[in-house]
Amino acid sequence: MAEPSGTARDPEAVSRFVEHFAAQLVEAGLQRMPARVFAALLASDKGVLTSAELGEQLKISPAAVSGAVRYLAQVRMVSREREPGSRRERYRVHGDQWYEALTNREAILKRWEDALREGVTSLGADTPAGRRLEETLAFFEFVDQEVAAMMERWRAHREQRFGWE
């Protein structure tokens, strides 16, 4: 599938990239179909494709596209939007998708911290299990602080390197 970018693209090379990057995402824990859809959107010059375009490019069914997009939207890696003047939806990957995905993970870490605090109280901080939970809690609190500081550095780096916030 060629995209209007002014530069000729080899569809086979694009497909190889999509499948290779998707495999890396799967290895990191993402489900296979959302990984493929995300990689295809990421490889798209405009970062926007319709369900039909995704299905055609990846040779998958509309149901597979729908399920993958539903998951990716839930974890804030893509957004849905309507094509102007149409009822057809298209799916967009944003430049800050990694930031959004990490921010979403941060909310999960907060819930884990709350559950761990409750566990330390329930099990007793002086028991082996309570101490293990307390160390796990300390780790997540540390990670939470480091991620917040890292994201602040990223925003400054992004502004300097790419000229946008």
C-alpha positions, -999 to 999 in steps of 0.1 A, spaced: 0 0 0 17 32 -11 12 64 8 13 99 -6 46 111 9 66 121 -21 90 92 -14 85 58 -30 81 31 -4 87 -6 -9 55 -23 4 75 -55 12 100 -35 33 72 -18 51 55 -52 57 88 -67 70 92 -37 94 56 -40 107 59 -77 113 93 -74 129 83 -46 152 50 -63 161 70 -94 170 91 -73 194 60 -59 210 45 -94 214 77 -105 230 73 -76 255 38 -87 263 14 -71 238 -12 -93 222 -3 -102 186 -31 -85 167 -29 -52 186 8 -53 181 4 -57 143 -22 -29 140 -1 -6 162 30 -12 141 11 -6 108 -2 27 121 32 37 133 47 29 99 20 49 82 32 83 70 1 101 83 -3 78 113 -39 73 103 -56 44 87 -91 31 83 -103 -3 93 -104 -13 56 -68 -1 50 -56 -19 81 -74 -51 70 -60 -49 35 -24 -42 46 -23 -68 73 -46 -93 56 -69 -96 86 -106 -95 91 -126 -64 101 -134 -82 134 -97 -86 140 -91 -49 133 -120 -40 156 -107 -61 185 -72 -48 182 -82 -12 179 -106 -15 209 -77 -28 230 -52 -2 217 -77 26 224 -82 13 260 -45 15 267 -43 49 249 -20 38 222 -44 49 194 -74 71 191 -105 67 170 -119 95 149 -145 100 122 -135 107 87 -149 142 78 -182 138 61 -184 101 66 -195 76 92 -163 56 87 -139 56 115 -102 59 112 -75 52 137 -46 74 147 -13 69 164 0 100 180 36 112 185 31 110 222 17 74 222 46 61 244 40 89 269 3 81 270 10 44 273 34 50 302 11 74 319 -16 47 317 8 22 333 15 48 360 -22 47 371 -20 9 373 11 12 395 -8 35 418 -35 8 422 -9 -18 429 7 4 455 -26 8 473 -32 -29 472 3 -36 485 -1 -11 514 -33 -29 523 -14 -62 521 14 -50 544 -13 -39 569 -32 -72 566 -2 -95 568 18 -75 593 49 -55 585 69 -77 608 61 -110 590 83 -124 562 54 -119 537 46 -84 550 83 -74 546 83 -88 511 52 -68 502 68 -37 518 99 -41 497 77 -45 466 57 -14 476 90 5 480 101 -6 445 69 6 429 70 39 448 106 43 436 96 35 400 67 59 402 90 88 413 116 79 387 90 77 358 76 111 368 111 127 367 119 109 335 88 121 318 97 157 328 131 152 312 115 137 281 93 167 276 123 191 278 143 168 255 114 165 230 110 203 229 147 208 223 150 181 197 117 183 178 105 218 187 71 209 200 56 203 234 
